[in-house]
Amino acid sequence: MQQDALAHALATAVTETYSSLPPNGKPTPRSNGQPQWTVLAGFCLYRDSHAPVCVSLGTGLKSLPHAKLPVHGDVLHDSHAEIIAKRGFKLWIYAEMDRALKGDAGVYVERASDGWRIRTGWEVGISSSTAPAAPPVPCPTFELLPSPPSLHPSLVRAASLGLVTSRSPAAPPSALPGSPSATLAAAGVHRGRASYTSLGTLRTKPGRADSPPTTSHSCSDKLALWALVGLQGGLLSSLRVERVRLGCLAVSGVKGAEEYRERVRDEVRRAVGGRLEGWVGPAGERAAVPRVELVEVEFEHSREAVAREYGVEEDEALSCQESLSWVQGLGTEVITNGIRQGAASKRKLGEPLGPKARTITQHRITPRSRLSKLSLFQRHLELQPRALSPSSSPDTRPPTSPPSTAPRPRPRRRLTPPSKRPSARGPPPLLLLLPCRPRQVRSPRGS
């Protein structure tokens, strides 16, 4: 399958899967009539002779501020679409390993020589309805804004966390990538679009200066990390799951002249792993940079599509507050502010959100999301003993001994004396005597 056809098939598989889901969790107009939009991302498995199969998708644009991060790992910090889809992908791998251990056929994981791996011949690709957040992509026009007279409180808070902001003295002026003004920024973590065109920096989200600062890295930095260490994560690696490489990245929503689209493609490729091509690990491992292709597959709830449908400007469409997660075989889950939609976030002091479901509006809702760190860790502990035991695999399970054909001795019947045998008629009934009211005798008339 050619690269442009493969990327188009990846984007089509994700958008069609999203369209087939129920409306719960999808953007709808608010009570004041303002429409909402979101970003879609999904993971697919593909091979030459098969159409891509979507196994996990997610939507979302939100992340929790640093001041609201819990310490128990029971609330999602980052609810962006790529992160929701990737956490769902890890949950899908756990489910596939569980099915393989039970002997189910048709799973996409298999036993390797010393662990687990994606079934031979299949590769993993991701589709996104927009370019990943925070890569320094070129812009047709760029205008420097004057500095405000006073710092926004969120900028002060970000500076206290050690983040370089757009108002920091060390932040160089912005310029188009490739121009003489584009330089390497100072070492450290930059917030959002601070020193936007500087290369070689780690960035956090979101990019708006008036929003509360977060310590969650941008999606482009996280994609670069996945290209370096794989998609499986540390917990699955401890179960001896081989490195899951990202083979292809399909990006939609990039419009413009062909020259501009090529520049965007090159910048996205550099941001999601191309900058790590020269890195060599202790064992000789290298970053697996995915192939990046731009496709023209429109997402029905993108900002452009929503603005066109409701006849408003793109700036008038609001970002959706909810995130939608779908995992093959596990259904959907709607997440709001890091927990399941409709669930109460109350907890006991010093304790995490419990997994026990509560009845809310006649529905049983578990507060903790299945994608949270704590939920994934508990799923890991449930599967760990069987996944690491070679005898738990149906292929390597030792054969059981055949049943014996020798006749079994009949048990001897014990005789009970007649005096101790229970009566067939049962115990005599108990008579309940109730006091009766004495009858009054009336005297005859006329006496």
Secondary structure, 3 states (H helix, E strand, C coil): CCHHHHHHHHHHHHHHHHHCCCCCCCCCCCCCCCCEECCEEEEEEEECCEEEEEEEEEECEEECCHHHCCCCCCCCCEEEHHHHHHHHHHHHHHHHHHHHHCCCCCCCEEECCCCEEECCCCEEEEEECCCCCCCCCCCCCCCCCCCCCCCCHHHHHHHHCCCECCCCCCCCCCCCCCCCCCCECCCCEEECCCCCCCECCEEECCCCCCCCCCCCECHHHHHHHHHHHCCCHHHHHHCCECCCCEEEEEECCCCCCHHHHHHHHHHHHHHCCHHHCCCECCCCCECCCCEEEECCCCCCCCHHHHHHHHCCCHHHCEECCEEEEEECCCEEEEEECCEECCCCCCCCCCCCCCCCCEEECCEEECCCCCCCHHHHHHHHHHHHHHHCCHHHCCCCCCCCCCCCCCCCCCCCCCCCCHHHCCCCCCCCCCCCCCCCCCCCCCCCCCC
